[in-house]
Amino acid sequence: MRAPEARRLIAPAKVNLGLRVAAKRGDGYHEIDTVFLALDLHDDVQVTRTDGPGIDGEVQNDPPGAHGAVPGMHDGNLAYRAAEAWLRATGHDAGVRIVLRKRIPVAAGLGGGSSDAGAVLRALAEILPGEAKATDVAREVGSDVPFFAAGLPAARGRGRGERLAEMALTPRDLVLVHPGVRVSAADAYAALSSFGPPTDAEGLRWAWNAGEVPRWRNDLQAAVARLQPGVRDVLRALLEVELQAPLLSGSGATCFALARDGAHARDAAAVIEEAHPGWWCAPARGPVEAAALVPRPVNIEEDGTPPSP
């Protein structure tokens, strides 16, 4: 019997540094132009090749009971579907075990499920290699998954988000706030009433790296704020603690804003959390270092079971 192989890696949250939505395409998706930023807030993912067949695993909340209803390891979970897609694309008949430790809130505009899926694809590309590329397989799993499958700290995304161009951004501190409401991407796009100007990615890159406040816009923000007035409350709360350029991330409902430094981010998050105990709030920093995104081999115990992440 062949010894199991395993990889452990992080699945980072993301924010969208601006989101331009253009007209709907023939395939029913809108053309977008955005800048993805991977954050140091992350889930932990462990992927093991087993003698199978089949896909199994478990999902653990950290802390327990947090982050809403997290799908178990079945076809309702993007990580499971990513493994299915990889096995189908490469023709492997091996089994796969996936263990997720969740820290990223679910359905919050932070890409947690897509990031888990991208991490699974990056791990399987090493454990069960084939002619398929992780970024190509990612396209059939979800629109944000190619960014995470590419393992990039930051990138401009066009098309459905799958046409990626890496961007060199220096780390900056943010505060993330989620008001505890859910917004489906379908509802957000259906409520869209206007399109913004093209994304100035070069201007954004320059302002970000210079420590200035970029001029950004999320075309979905006004629509989401109409659907969920709590989003407007979050945007105001971010300004009240002297954070800059508050913006909705993706289709929300998480919003973020720029802090002066790490201490300001931690203090501002603490003030917001105390004033609004029903909200989820966290300081974050991005982009995450590229080295942190590299899958790491896992030592297998004598019974063939890798330790949990």
C-alpha beads as a LAMMPS data file, in Angstrom:
LAMMPS data file: protein, C-alpha beads

309 atoms
308 bonds

1 atom types
1 bond types

-500.0 500.0 xlo xhi
-500.0 500.0 ylo yhi
-500.0 500.0 zlo zhi

Masses

1 110.0

Atoms # bond

1 1 1 0.000 0.000 0.000
2 1 1 1.345 3.400 -0.993
3 1 1 1.996 5.764 1.912
4 1 1 -0.429 8.709 2.112
5 1 1 0.778 12.122 1.075
6 1 1 -0.486 15.374 2.566
7 1 1 -0.099 19.110 2.261
8 1 1 -0.987 21.842 4.720
9 1 1 -1.531 25.439 3.630
10 1 1 -3.393 28.601 4.473
11 1 1 -6.471 29.832 2.628
12 1 1 -6.373 33.627 2.975
13 1 1 -9.359 35.935 3.085
14 1 1 -9.482 38.648 0.446
15 1 1 -10.914 42.090 -0.014
16 1 1 -11.622 43.779 -3.316
17 1 1 -9.778 47.067 -3.657
18 1 1 -12.531 48.461 -5.832
19 1 1 -14.961 46.575 -8.043
20 1 1 -16.097 47.744 -11.426
21 1 1 -19.076 45.884 -12.867
22 1 1 -19.790 46.114 -16.596
23 1 1 -22.605 44.792 -18.751
24 1 1 -23.762 41.191 -18.557
25 1 1 -22.015 38.779 -20.884
26 1 1 -23.546 36.140 -23.124
27 1 1 -22.906 33.459 -20.489
28 1 1 -25.013 35.329 -17.931
29 1 1 -22.068 36.662 -15.897
30 1 1 -21.115 40.312 -15.580
31 1 1 -17.716 41.471 -16.755
32 1 1 -15.781 42.797 -13.768
33 1 1 -12.552 44.665 -13.113
34 1 1 -11.168 44.468 -9.581
35 1 1 -8.030 44.196 -7.494
36 1 1 -7.871 41.165 -5.196
37 1 1 -5.863 41.542 -1.985
38 1 1 -5.053 38.404 0.056
39 1 1 -5.016 39.043 3.813
40 1 1 -3.276 37.532 6.829
41 1 1 -6.701 36.433 8.116
42 1 1 -6.979 32.852 6.902
43 1 1 -8.498 29.396 7.156
44 1 1 -6.198 26.386 7.591
45 1 1 -6.464 23.607 5.032
46 1 1 -5.004 20.129 5.057
47 1 1 -5.325 17.827 2.049
48 1 1 -4.327 14.143 2.114
49 1 1 -4.236 11.620 -0.702
50 1 1 -5.792 8.378 0.465
51 1 1 -6.120 5.017 -1.184
52 1 1 -9.784 5.936 -1.654
53 1 1 -11.810 6.153 -3.672
54 1 1 -13.939 9.118 -2.702
55 1 1 -13.654 12.469 -0.950
56 1 1 -14.225 12.941 2.750
57 1 1 -13.108 15.205 5.550
58 1 1 -14.321 17.567 8.226
59 1 1 -14.863 21.245 8.917
60 1 1 -13.867 22.791 12.251
61 1 1 -14.837 26.288 13.384
62 1 1 -12.195 28.361 15.163
63 1 1 -13.574 29.427 17.584
64 1 1 -16.284 26.749 17.848
65 1 1 -19.750 27.972 16.937
66 1 1 -18.468 31.004 15.018
67 1 1 -18.831 32.075 11.389
68 1 1 -22.391 30.955 10.702
69 1 1 -23.500 27.758 9.017
70 1 1 -20.345 26.318 7.468
71 1 1 -21.103 23.581 4.894
72 1 1 -19.758 20.154 5.848
73 1 1 -17.452 18.188 3.571
74 1 1 -19.957 17.405 0.814
75 1 1 -20.904 18.821 -2.574
76 1 1 -22.315 21.947 -0.931
77 1 1 -18.761 22.922 0.026
78 1 1 -16.530 24.547 -2.609
79 1 1 -13.479 22.712 -1.265
80 1 1 -15.205 19.384 -1.939
81 1 1 -16.242 20.507 -5.418
82 1 1 -12.692 21.639 -6.153
83 1 1 -11.373 18.169 -5.293
84 1 1 -14.066 16.590 -7.478
85 1 1 -13.134 18.851 -10.382
86 1 1 -9.407 18.081 -9.997
87 1 1 -9.924 14.321 -9.925
88 1 1 -12.180 14.568 -12.968
89 1 1 -9.706 16.739 -14.893
90 1 1 -6.662 14.583 -14.111
91 1 1 -8.270 11.139 -14.206
92 1 1 -6.889 10.081 -10.820
93 1 1 -8.861 7.390 -8.980
94 1 1 -7.235 8.045 -5.604
95 1 1 -9.192 9.277 -2.614
96 1 1 -8.861 12.691 -0.975
97 1 1 -9.371 13.766 2.634
98 1 1 -9.826 17.483 3.357
99 1 1 -9.756 19.069 6.812
100 1 1 -10.698 22.741 7.105
101 1 1 -10.279 24.961 10.131
102 1 1 -12.497 27.973 9.494
103 1 1 -11.672 31.470 10.689
104 1 1 -13.135 33.485 7.800
105 1 1 -16.838 34.361 8.156
106 1 1 -19.113 32.581 5.676
107 1 1 -20.860 34.399 2.795
108 1 1 -19.281 37.675 3.859
109 1 1 -17.552 38.978 0.708
110 1 1 -14.172 37.775 1.988
111 1 1 -13.873 34.765 -0.315
112 1 1 -13.555 32.124 2.402
113 1 1 -15.145 29.253 0.478
114 1 1 -13.382 30.197 -2.749
115 1 1 -10.079 30.429 -0.907
116 1 1 -10.562 26.959 0.600
117 1 1 -11.243 25.637 -2.901
118 1 1 -8.167 27.350 -4.319
119 1 1 -6.017 25.916 -1.533
120 1 1 -7.314 22.403 -2.231
121 1 1 -6.421 22.780 -5.910
122 1 1 -2.911 24.030 -5.106
123 1 1 -2.375 21.096 -2.763
124 1 1 -3.723 18.515 -5.207
125 1 1 -1.531 19.886 -7.993
126 1 1 1.405 18.651 -5.888
127 1 1 -0.100 15.483 -4.408
128 1 1 -1.905 14.227 -7.533
129 1 1 -0.250 16.027 -10.450
130 1 1 -1.603 15.822 -13.973
131 1 1 -1.775 17.772 -17.196
132 1 1 -4.465 20.079 -15.815
133 1 1 -3.549 23.424 -14.243
134 1 1 -5.025 24.475 -10.927
135 1 1 -6.070 27.879 -12.293
136 1 1 -7.856 26.284 -15.268
137 1 1 -9.771 23.796 -13.124
138 1 1 -10.623 26.649 -10.737
139 1 1 -12.732 28.380 -13.384
140 1 1 -15.410 25.696 -13.238
141 1 1 -15.581 25.866 -9.439
142 1 1 -16.240 29.595 -8.934
143 1 1 -15.445 33.093 -10.179
144 1 1 -13.056 34.014 -7.337
145 1 1 -11.381 30.598 -7.176
146 1 1 -8.763 31.235 -9.933
147 1 1 -7.211 34.048 -7.855
148 1 1 -6.798 31.772 -4.857
149 1 1 -5.666 28.824 -6.979
150 1 1 -2.917 31.024 -8.431
151 1 1 -1.456 31.611 -4.954
152 1 1 -0.934 35.339 -5.533
153 1 1 -0.782 37.958 -2.757
154 1 1 -2.491 40.570 -4.964
155 1 1 -3.742 40.696 -8.527
156 1 1 -5.969 42.604 -10.878
157 1 1 -8.856 40.398 -11.999
158 1 1 -10.890 40.880 -15.156
159 1 1 -13.426 38.849 -17.098
160 1 1 -15.276 36.909 -14.389
161 1 1 -12.183 37.484 -12.239
162 1 1 -10.189 34.689 -13.886
163 1 1 -8.002 36.912 -16.100
164 1 1 -5.301 37.743 -13.581
165 1 1 -2.325 40.099 -13.588
166 1 1 -0.173 40.032 -10.467
167 1 1 0.234 43.379 -8.705
168 1 1 3.127 44.352 -6.443
169 1 1 1.563 46.000 -3.386
170 1 1 3.244 46.836 -0.084
171 1 1 1.577 45.609 3.139
172 1 1 -0.951 47.952 4.768
173 1 1 -3.278 47.627 7.747
174 1 1 -7.051 47.398 7.526
175 1 1 -10.091 46.892 9.710
176 1 1 -12.803 44.456 8.585
177 1 1 -16.377 44.708 9.863
178 1 1 -19.351 42.476 9.103
179 1 1 -22.781 43.528 10.445
180 1 1 -24.100 39.983 10.795
181 1 1 -26.376 40.021 7.743
182 1 1 -26.126 37.977 4.563
183 1 1 -26.216 39.291 1.029
184 1 1 -26.328 36.839 -1.848
185 1 1 -24.189 37.776 -4.830
186 1 1 -27.169 37.111 -7.107
187 1 1 -29.318 39.627 -5.202
188 1 1 -26.514 42.206 -5.189
189 1 1 -26.003 42.002 -8.941
190 1 1 -29.773 41.974 -9.605
191 1 1 -30.130 45.230 -7.628
192 1 1 -27.267 46.945 -9.503
193 1 1 -28.514 50.257 -10.915
194 1 1 -25.416 51.935 -12.378
195 1 1 -21.956 51.183 -13.731
196 1 1 -18.861 53.058 -12.602
197 1 1 -15.849 54.223 -14.601
198 1 1 -13.072 51.813 -15.588
199 1 1 -10.692 50.761 -12.817
200 1 1 -7.494 52.796 -12.653
201 1 1 -5.326 49.915 -11.484
202 1 1 -2.052 51.779 -11.961
203 1 1 -3.287 54.803 -10.021
204 1 1 -4.526 52.535 -7.251
205 1 1 -1.182 50.716 -7.108
206 1 1 0.746 53.992 -6.904
207 1 1 -1.454 55.487 -4.157
208 1 1 -1.460 52.258 -2.145
209 1 1 2.311 51.858 -2.240
210 1 1 2.840 55.547 -1.430
211 1 1 0.764 55.209 1.735
212 1 1 -1.941 57.483 0.362
213 1 1 -5.680 56.902 0.112
214 1 1 -6.580 55.278 -3.204
215 1 1 -9.627 56.453 -5.112
216 1 1 -11.725 53.333 -5.380
217 1 1 -15.346 52.407 -5.928
218 1 1 -17.458 49.285 -5.599
219 1 1 -20.316 49.389 -8.094
220 1 1 -22.327 46.986 -5.904
221 1 1 -22.084 49.104 -2.752
222 1 1 -25.141 51.323 -3.286
223 1 1 -27.301 48.345 -4.230
224 1 1 -26.177 46.282 -1.235
225 1 1 -26.708 49.231 1.121
226 1 1 -30.297 49.468 -0.125
227 1 1 -30.823 45.753 0.457
228 1 1 -29.145 45.803 3.874
229 1 1 -29.163 49.214 5.615
230 1 1 -26.786 47.768 8.219
231 1 1 -24.038 48.131 5.622
232 1 1 -24.464 51.918 5.757
233 1 1 -24.111 51.740 9.542
234 1 1 -20.816 49.862 9.168
235 1 1 -19.433 52.367 6.658
236 1 1 -20.248 55.213 9.082
237 1 1 -18.735 53.361 12.041
238 1 1 -15.449 52.905 10.174
239 1 1 -15.211 56.659 9.581
240 1 1 -16.043 57.452 13.222
241 1 1 -12.831 55.758 14.388
242 1 1 -10.730 57.760 11.889
243 1 1 -10.246 54.965 9.383
244 1 1 -10.012 55.989 5.748
245 1 1 -11.773 55.126 2.485
246 1 1 -14.391 52.654 3.800
247 1 1 -15.605 50.285 1.106
248 1 1 -17.776 47.220 0.681
249 1 1 -15.770 44.088 -0.214
250 1 1 -17.210 42.177 -3.162
251 1 1 -20.948 41.702 -2.737
252 1 1 -20.568 42.079 1.049
253 1 1 -21.688 42.399 3.626
254 1 1 -18.156 42.891 5.021
255 1 1 -16.777 46.410 4.722
256 1 1 -13.191 47.508 5.304
257 1 1 -11.179 50.677 5.706
258 1 1 -7.530 51.720 5.879
259 1 1 -5.725 52.252 9.197
260 1 1 -2.604 54.324 9.803
261 1 1 -0.756 51.304 11.184
262 1 1 -1.279 48.070 13.086
263 1 1 -1.883 49.771 16.443
264 1 1 -4.548 52.038 14.943
265 1 1 -6.222 49.009 13.307
266 1 1 -6.307 47.051 16.577
267 1 1 -7.580 50.013 18.608
268 1 1 -10.244 50.922 16.035
269 1 1 -11.444 47.321 15.832
270 1 1 -11.723 47.153 19.614
271 1 1 -13.797 50.360 19.748
272 1 1 -16.179 49.160 17.033
273 1 1 -16.521 45.732 18.633
274 1 1 -17.383 47.252 22.016
275 1 1 -19.945 49.621 20.492
276 1 1 -21.531 46.945 18.285
277 1 1 -21.280 43.543 20.004
278 1 1 -23.430 41.892 17.332
279 1 1 -20.941 42.698 14.580
280 1 1 -17.878 40.681 13.598
281 1 1 -14.798 42.888 13.566
282 1 1 -11.094 42.191 13.028
283 1 1 -7.858 43.994 12.178
284 1 1 -6.057 42.577 9.153
285 1 1 -3.000 43.208 7.021
286 1 1 -2.452 42.653 3.338
287 1 1 -1.147 41.520 1.065
288 1 1 -0.016 38.351 2.801
289 1 1 3.560 37.282 2.070
290 1 1 3.900 35.054 -0.999
291 1 1 5.937 32.512 0.986
292 1 1 3.006 31.969 3.338
293 1 1 0.884 30.686 0.451
294 1 1 3.207 27.797 -0.452
295 1 1 1.836 24.308 0.434
296 1 1 3.917 22.500 3.074
297 1 1 4.421 18.734 3.266
298 1 1 2.892 17.122 6.353
299 1 1 4.556 14.366 8.375
300 1 1 2.234 11.380 8.476
301 1 1 1.793 9.523 11.760
302 1 1 2.371 5.797 11.932
303 1 1 -1.293 4.993 11.394
304 1 1 -1.257 7.024 8.200
305 1 1 -3.353 9.885 9.612
306 1 1 -1.936 13.404 9.411
307 1 1 -2.440 15.692 12.391
308 1 1 -5.230 18.257 12.129
309 1 1 -4.245 21.723 10.913

Bonds

1 1 1 2
2 1 2 3
3 1 3 4
4 1 4 5
5 1 5 6
6 1 6 7
7 1 7 8
8 1 8 9
9 1 9 10
10 1 10 11
11 1 11 12
12 1 12 13
13 1 13 14
14 1 14 15
15 1 15 16
16 1 16 17
17 1 17 18
18 1 18 19
19 1 19 20
20 1 20 21
21 1 21 22
22 1 22 23
23 1 23 24
24 1 24 25
25 1 25 26
26 1 26 27
27 1 27 28
28 1 28 29
29 1 29 30
30 1 30 31
31 1 31 32
32 1 32 33
33 1 33 34
34 1 34 35
35 1 35 36
36 1 36 37
37 1 37 38
38 1 38 39
39 1 39 40
40 1 40 41
41 1 41 42
42 1 42 43
43 1 43 44
44 1 44 45
45 1 45 46
46 1 46 47
47 1 47 48
48 1 48 49
49 1 49 50
50 1 50 51
51 1 51 52
52 1 52 53
53 1 53 54
54 1 54 55
55 1 55 56
56 1 56 57
57 1 57 58
58 1 58 59
59 1 59 60
60 1 60 61
61 1 61 62
62 1 62 63
63 1 63 64
64 1 64 65
65 1 65 66
66 1 66 67
67 1 67 68
68 1 68 69
69 1 69 70
70 1 70 71
71 1 71 72
72 1 72 73
73 1 73 74
74 1 74 75
75 1 75 76
76 1 76 77
77 1 77 78
78 1 78 79
79 1 79 80
80 1 80 81
81 1 81 82
82 1 82 83
83 1 83 84
84 1 84 85
85 1 85 86
86 1 86 87
87 1 87 88
88 1 88 89
89 1 89 90
90 1 90 91
91 1 91 92
92 1 92 93
93 1 93 94
94 1 94 95
95 1 95 96
96 1 96 97
97 1 97 98
98 1 98 99
99 1 99 100
100 1 100 101
101 1 101 102
102 1 102 103
103 1 103 104
104 1 104 105
105 1 105 106
106 1 106 107
107 1 107 108
108 1 108 109
109 1 109 110
110 1 110 111
111 1 111 112
112 1 112 113
113 1 113 114
114 1 114 115
115 1 115 116
116 1 116 117
117 1 117 118
118 1 118 119
119 1 119 120
120 1 120 121
121 1 121 122
122 1 122 123
123 1 123 124
124 1 124 125
125 1 125 126
126 1 126 127
127 1 127 128
128 1 128 129
129 1 129 130
130 1 130 131
131 1 131 132
132 1 132 133
133 1 133 134
134 1 134 135
135 1 135 136
136 1 136 137
137 1 137 138
138 1 138 139
139 1 139 140
140 1 140 141
141 1 141 142
142 1 142 143
143 1 143 144
144 1 144 145
145 1 145 146
146 1 146 147
147 1 147 148
148 1 148 149
149 1 149 150
150 1 150 151
151 1 151 152
152 1 152 153
153 1 153 154
154 1 154 155
155 1 155 156
156 1 156 157
157 1 157 158
158 1 158 159
159 1 159 160
160 1 160 161
161 1 161 162
162 1 162 163
163 1 163 164
164 1 164 165
165 1 165 166
166 1 166 167
167 1 167 168
168 1 168 169
169 1 169 170
170 1 170 171
171 1 171 172
172 1 172 173
173 1 173 174
174 1 174 175
175 1 175 176
176 1 176 177
177 1 177 178
178 1 178 179
179 1 179 180
180 1 180 181
181 1 181 182
182 1 182 183
183 1 183 184
184 1 184 185
185 1 185 186
186 1 186 187
187 1 187 188
188 1 188 189
189 1 189 190
190 1 190 191
191 1 191 192
192 1 192 193
193 1 193 194
194 1 194 195
195 1 195 196
196 1 196 197
197 1 197 198
198 1 198 199
199 1 199 200
200 1 200 201
201 1 201 202
202 1 202 203
203 1 203 204
204 1 204 205
205 1 205 206
206 1 206 207
207 1 207 208
208 1 208 209
209 1 209 210
210 1 210 211
211 1 211 212
212 1 212 213
213 1 213 214
214 1 214 215
215 1 215 216
216 1 216 217
217 1 217 218
218 1 218 219
219 1 219 220
220 1 220 221
221 1 221 222
222 1 222 223
223 1 223 224
224 1 224 225
225 1 225 226
226 1 226 227
227 1 227 228
228 1 228 229
229 1 229 230
230 1 230 231
231 1 231 232
232 1 232 233
233 1 233 234
234 1 234 235
235 1 235 236
236 1 236 237
237 1 237 238
238 1 238 239
239 1 239 240
240 1 240 241
241 1 241 242
242 1 242 243
243 1 243 244
244 1 244 245
245 1 245 246
246 1 246 247
247 1 247 248
248 1 248 249
249 1 249 250
250 1 250 251
251 1 251 252
252 1 252 253
253 1 253 254
254 1 254 255
255 1 255 256
256 1 256 257
257 1 257 258
258 1 258 259
259 1 259 260
260 1 260 261
261 1 261 262
262 1 262 263
263 1 263 264
264 1 264 265
265 1 265 266
266 1 266 267
267 1 267 268
268 1 268 269
269 1 269 270
270 1 270 271
271 1 271 272
272 1 272 273
273 1 273 274
274 1 274 275
275 1 275 276
276 1 276 277
277 1 277 278
278 1 278 279
279 1 279 280
280 1 280 281
281 1 281 282
282 1 282 283
283 1 283 284
284 1 284 285
285 1 285 286
286 1 286 287
287 1 287 288
288 1 288 289
289 1 289 290
290 1 290 291
291 1 291 292
292 1 292 293
293 1 293 294
294 1 294 295
295 1 295 296
296 1 296 297
297 1 297 298
298 1 298 299
299 1 299 300
300 1 300 301
301 1 301 302
302 1 302 303
303 1 303 304
304 1 304 305
305 1 305 306
306 1 306 307
307 1 307 308
308 1 308 309
